[in-house]
Amino acid sequence: MSRQPVRFDAVTLEVIWTRLVSVVDEAAAALVRSSFSTLVRESYDFSCIITDTKGRCLGQATDSIPSFIGTLPKTVRHFLDHFPAETLKPGDVLITNDPWMGTGHLPDLTVAKPLFRDGKHVGFAASTTHSPDMGGRTGTADIRDVFEEGLQVPMLKLMDAGRIDQTFISLLRKNVRVPDQVVGDLWAQVSALELMERRLFDLMSDYQLDELEGLADEILDRSEAAMRGAIRAFPDGTYTYELQTDGIVEPVTIKIAVKVKGDSILVDYDGTSPQVDRAINVALCYTYAQTVYGLKCILAPDMLNNDGALRPIEVIAPEGSILNHRYPASGQTRTLVGHFLPFAVFGAISKAAPERVAAGPGSPLWSLQASGVNDKGETYVNKFFFNGGTGGTAQRDGYNVLSWPSNISCVPVEMMEQQSNFRVMHKRLREGSGGSGKHRGGLGQETLLEYRSERPVVVGFHAERTVIAPPGINGGEDGKTGILEINGKPLTPAQQKVQHVIRAGDRIHLKTPGGAGFGAPANRDGALISRDRKAGYA
């Protein structure tokens, strides 16, 4: 007997939808409070979502990062392919870090819990977090294949009917440098799943919902209709753009064609550079996530995130390209290419609607990862993020020191010094790093670190835009390129992407790129120019 469609009036739907988001937001807050690593607790490198039984995302936590918004629902559907619904039981928790079915690299652990209410499967609670370590070579792009990245976790059950797979936990602890942090974060994720389960069931009881499919149909169909309406309002056409990244030995070329036709969009990356034998490759799941994020920013920035809003968008990239690499090539540092994709979308769309986009940002996101052995003989791993500036827009100046297209937070100075043997000599805005324009680019940051331990530490970096500057739009000037130095010596792109041994007294100087300007500098308001000079921005 076919299920009769459930109808919701607009007011009730809005109340339920808002409360659904509050459920995942509460779980996200609990995850942050109970996590062990700075990656989750300080930098917010995670996501939480709720789906129906088909793995269709109904809502995701407000603080979730854009890439996980695009990948996590797909991972839930991959779980369903591997574990058919009839094999799932109350108390199961599924886990994987498969790059091609997850987020594109091994450090991200994804867990999902099938939700059973009164014995009936009604949906999933799911979460992804960036684990502080997954073994292998860490914090470097100088990795040849996925086997060097660390421990691969296939699709399996972390918990089977409530029973923990202790063999897996033992295997995980043995293969990572900071087992207490890794496993602590994992159990924080599981606790977040359980909280989502309880709060969701409360919601279902309050509104007498026996299942989520009807609610999902209503939310997703309305979101799809709104997105298709936004696309129809945009002129049909094929919008192209090409950019280059610093790369490693040679630049990487990204070619994009955004094809708008009626109420749908096809994004094609044909002509992009082939995959490489280093860890800057991008799995198609991550390419998709970053691309649809860029389009949503342009077309429907205020719409709540769910699968319905993404239905009208298709993303393709040639298999074997750097944006759709084949197994077993590595994508450990996929952000060094993947973070260019939302701006590639902006560059293409800027030809038709420059007022909707931002100029080039000072990203990809920079980071420093240090691993070594402390005075107690214990291994440790520290990962710290350093944001650049964002590009100016038609409405306002770019933001200083703000992560985009991710929303990763910088780790506070106090936490950096507490968690590592680095002393922060200074951390300040990088004056003059934003490109001039009617609306200037945001400033990057300048951070000087000095190592203060007699025990050497191995350091790896994520750094980009040190050769090719963030581009201005509509006559705006380019942002300043970044600079990465060890003991006063600038590192080349190849040197930035290998590990370095740092000893007592060594200094690391990170100067992140500034965002580019939007519009001709001659059109900038004189009062704003005076303000910039007084603030030291110019």
N, C-alpha and C positions, 0 to 999 in steps of 0.2 A: 504494500500500500504506500503510495507516494506521500511524502511529507507536505502538509499544507504550509504555504508561505506565511511567515509571521510578519505582521505589519506594526510599525511603531509610529506614533505621532511625533512631530518634530520636537516638542518639548521633552517628552520622555526619552527619546533617542539622545538628545543633547545631554541630559542628566546622566544617563547610563554611560555614554561615551566618555564624558568628563570623569566620571567615577572610575571607569576602567583605566584611564591614564593615571589616576591617583593611586590605583592598586600597584601598577608597575613602578611608579615614582617612589612609593613607600618601600617597595622591595629594593630599589636601587639605593635608597638612603641606608637601609639596613646592611646592604652589601658593602657600602663604603665604610660604615662604622665597624663592621666585623672583619674586614680584610686585614691581611698581614703586610702586604707589600705597598710601597709608595706608588706603584703603577696604578693601583685601584684607589687607595686611600687619599693620595694627593693629586694624582694626574687624571683620575676619572676615565681610565682606559677600559671601558666595559660597555655592556648593553644588557637590558632586560626586556623581554617581550612576552605577550600572551597570544596564542593562536587558537584557532578552532581545531577540530579533529583532522582537517585536511592540511594543516600547517600554514593556513592563511593568517597573516599577522593582523590582529585587531588593534593593537596599541603597543607602543614602546615607550620606555622611560625617557623623560625629557632630557636627561643628561647623557643619553646614549650617543656614541660617536657615529658620524654619518656612514662610515664603511660598514659597521656592524648592523646598522639599520637595513642595509641592502643585502647583507650576507646571511644574517641569522635565520630569517624565515625559510630561506632556501635550504639551510642546513637541517632544519626540522623536517623538511620534506625529504631530504636525503635519508634521515633517520627512518622515516616511514617506508622508504623503498627497501631499506635494509632490515627493518623490524616491522613486518606487516601488522596492522592494527590488532588482528586477532591474537597475536603473540604477546602483546603488551599486557602488563598486570599492574594493579595498584602497588605503589612502592617502588616501581622501576625508576631508575635514573640513567639516561643514556649519555655517552661521552665520546668525543672525538677531537682531534686537531688536524685532520686530513686537510692539507692546503687547498685541494681542488674542490672539496665539498664543504670547506669551512670558510676561512677568511683569507687564504692565500699564503700563510706561513705557520710554522709549527708552534710558536709561542702562545698562540691564542687557543685556549681550551674552551670548547663549547659543550654545555650540558643542557639536557632537556628532560623534563618530567611529564609523562602522560598523566593527565588529571582524570580521576574517576570519582564521580559523584553518585552515590546510591548504586554503586556497581556498574555505572554506565560511563564509558569514555566520552568526555566532553571537550577535551582540548589539551594544550600543552603550555607549560611555563618553561621558558628557555632563557639562557644567559651565556654570554661570551665575555671572558676577561683575558687581558694580556698577562700571561704568567711571567713572574720575574726570571724564570729560567726554564729551559727545556733540554739542558745538556748540550752536547755538541760544541761547535765553535760559535761564539756568541758576539753580538754587537758589531759585526763586520759584514761587508758585502763581498769579501774575498772568500766565498764559499762556492764550490763547484756543483754540488747537487744536494738534494733534500736529505741524504744520509748524513751529511756534515752538519745539518741544522740541529740535529738532536733526536730525541725520542719521538717516534711516530706512534700515535694512538689511533688505531683503526676504530671503526664503528663498533662499540661494545657497550655492555651494561656495567656502569659503575656500581649500581645497586640493582639487585634482582629480587623483586617482591619485598623490598626493605632490607635485604641482606647485602652487606657491603662486600665487594670483591677485594678482599684483603691481599690477594696475590698481586692484583694490579697496583694497589696502593704501595706495596713493598717494592714493586718494580719501578714505580714512579719515583719514590724516595731515593732509590739507589742510583738513579740516572740524572739527578739534578743537583746543582751546587748548593741550593738553599732549600732543602726539603721542607723545613717547617713553614717557610713562606709560601712555597708552591702548594703544599697540601692544605695549609691554613686558608689560602685564598679559595681553593677548590671547595672546602666545606662551607665557606662563606657564600659561595655561589649556590650550593645545595640548600642552605638555609633560606636564601632569597627565593628559590623555587617554592619552598614550603610555605613561605609567607604569601607569595602570590596565590598559591592554591587556596589558603584559608580565606584571604580577602575576596578572591573571585567567588568562592562558594557563598560567602555572605551576600555579595551582590546578587547572585543568582537567586538566593532565597528571598531577598527583599523584593525582587521584581518577578518572582515566580517563573524563572527561566529553567526549563528542563534540559536545554541544550544551547549551544552557542551558534549553530549554523544559521538560524534565522537572523540573529543579531549581526553575524558576520556578513550575510548577504546584503542586509540593509546598509551597513557601514561601508562595505567595499563597493557596492553598486553606486552609492551616492558619491563616494570619493572618486570613483572612476568617471562618473558623469561630470563632476566638477573639473577634473583634469582634462577630459576631452573638450569641454567647453573652453578652457584656457588655451588649449592647442588650436582649436578652430579660430580663435580670435587672433592667432598669430599668422602672418602671411605664409602661404605655401612657398616652398622653394628648397634648394639644397645649399646649405651654408657650410663653407669649408674653412679650415684653418690648419696651420702647420707651425710647430714649435720644436725647439731642440733643448735637451737637458745637457748638463755637464757630462753625464755618463762616467765612464771609468777611463778606458784608453782613448775612446773617441766619443763624440756626442751621440745621444739617442734621438732619433727623429720620431715625433708623434704626428700623424696625419689623421684628421677627423673630418667626416662629412655628416652633418646633421640634416636629415631629410625630413622635412615637415610636409605632410600630405593629409589634408582634411583634419581628422581628429586623432591622428596617430603620428608617432615619430620613430624613425629608424636612425640609429647612430652607427656609422660604419668607420672602422679604423684601418681600412685597407691602405697599404702603402707605409704603414708604421714599421720601424726597424725590426729585424728578426730577433728571436730570443738569443741570449748570450750565456756564456759559461761562467757567469757570476750571479750573485744573489739579488739582482735588481729586476728580475722578471716579475710579471704581474699575472696572477691567475685570472681567468675570465670572470670568476665570481666577484673579485675585487674590482676589476675593470667595470663591470656592470654597476656595482654599488656606487663607485665614485662618479660615474657618468650620470646615473639617474639623479644623484644628489645635486649635481650642477644644474640639470634641467629643472628640477623642482624648485631650486632657489630662484630661477628666472620666472617660471610659469605659475607656481602656486606656493609661495614661501610660507604662507600662514596656515596652510592645510595640515591637519594632524597626519603624522606618518602612519601609513598602513599599506597593505599590498594593493588595494584598489587604486590608489593614486598612481601606481607604477604600471598598471596593466597596459596603458596605451603606448608604452615605450619599449622598444626592442634595441638591444645592443649586440653588435657582432664585431669580431676581430679575427683576422686570419689565424688559424691554428699554426703554431710554431713561431708566431710573432712574439715580441716582448710583452704584449698585452693579452696573450693567450698561449702561454708556454706549455710545452709537453713535459710530462713526467720523464725522468726524475730531476729536471732542472730546478734550481732553487729560487724561491721568492722571499727569502729571509728578510731582505731590506726592500720589499716591494714598494714602500712609501716613497722611495727616492725617484720612482717613475710614476706610480699611481696617484700621488698627490698633485701631479700636473693636470690630471684629466678634467676636474671641474673647471679649471681655467681654460683648458682647450675648448670646452663647451662654450664658455664665455667669449673666447676669441672668435669662434664661429658665429655666434649669435650677435656679437657686437656690430657686425656689418648691417644688420637689419634693425636692431634695437639697442643702441649703445646705452640708452638711459636705463636699461634693465641690468647691466652687468657692472662688475668691479674691475679695475685695472689689475695688473699682475701682482700677486702676493709674494711676500718673502718666505714662501714655503716651497718645497717640502719641509715638514717639521724636522728641526735639528735635535739631536740627542747625543749623549755620551754614556757609554756603558763600560763599567769597570768591574773586573773580576780578579780575585786573588785569594790569598790565605792570610787570615789575621794572626795576631800574636798568640791566640789560643790554638792555632792549627786548624781553625774552621774555615771552610770555603765561604766566600760571599760574592754577591753580585749586586751592583748598584746601577740603576738606569735613571738618568735625569734628562728632562726635556728643556729645550731653549727655543722659544717662539720668535718669529720675525714679525714684521709689520704687514698689515693687509693693504690692498690697493684702494685708492680713492674711488668714489662713485659719482654719479650725476647729482646726488643729493648731499654728500658729505665727505669729509676727509676720511682716509683710512684709519684703522685703529692701530695704536702702538702695541707691539709685543702681544699679539693675539694669534692663536693657532687657527689656521684655515688651510685646507678644508676639513680638518679634524677639530675637535674641541678639547684637545689635551691641555691640561693646565701645567704651567711651570712649577717645579718643585721649589718650595720656599728655601731661602738660604739656610735657615736654622736646621731644617730637615736634611739638607745636603751635607752640612758639616757634622750633624749627629750620626748620619748613616754611613759616612765615608771618611777617609783620611785626607780629603781635600779641604783646604782653607779657601774661602771665597774672599779674595783680595778686594774685588769690587764687582758690583752688578748694577748696571745703569743703562739708561736709554742711550742708543747710539745716535748721537747728534748728526743731523744732515743726511741720514740714510734713506729717508723717504723721498721719492721722486716729486719734483715740483709739478704743479698743475692748478687748474681752477680749484680743484680739491686735491690736496697733496696726499701722498702715500703715508701710511703709518710708519713709525720708526721701529727698527730692530733693536736688539739689546747687545750689550757688550759685557762679557763676563770673564774675569781673570781668576783662574784657579791655581793654587800652589799645592803640590803633593807633600805631605808631612809625615810619612812613615818610612822606616828603614827597609820595610818589606816591599819589593817592587809590585806593581799592579799592571795588568794587561788592560789596555783601553781600546775601545773601538768607537767610531763615530758614525752618525748619520748626518751628512752635510751635503747641501746642494746649492745651486745658484751662486757659486763662487767664480764662475767664468761668464755665464750667460745671465744677464740681469733680468729682473722682473720687468716686463714691457708695459709702457704707458698706453693709454687708450684715449682716442679723440684729441690727440695733440699733447697729452700729458707726458712728462719725462719719465724715463726708466728709474726704478729704484736702484739703490746701491747694491752691488754684489756682496756676498758674505766673505769673511776672511777667517780662516782657522789656522792657528799657529801653535807650534810647540817650541818653547824656549826662543821665541822671537822669529822662528823660521816658518814662513807660510807653507802650507801643505798643498800639493797639487791634487786634482780630483782623484787620481789613482792612489795617492798617499792618504787621502781622507778615508778611503774605503778599505784599508787594511788595518790590522791590529798594531798597536805600539806598546812597548814596555816603558812605563813611567817610573822614575826613581825619585828618591827624596830630593826636594828642591826644584824639581822640574815644574815648569809653568805651562798651562794650557790657556790660550786666549781665544775665545769664541766671539765673533762679531757676526750676528745673524743679519740676513738681507733685510732691507726696508721695502715697503710696498711701493708700487709705482703710482704716478699721478694720473688724474683723470681731467681732461680738458686743458686747453692752453694756459700756461702759467701767467700770460699777460691778462687773462680774465679773472685772476684771483683778486678778491676784495682786499683793499689796502689795509683795512683794520686787522684782517686775519694775518697778513704778512707781518705787521708789527707785533701781533700776539706771538707768532712763531719765533720771532727774533728774541723777544723777552723770555720766552720759555726755553730757549736754546734748541728749538727744533730745527731751525734752518741750518 
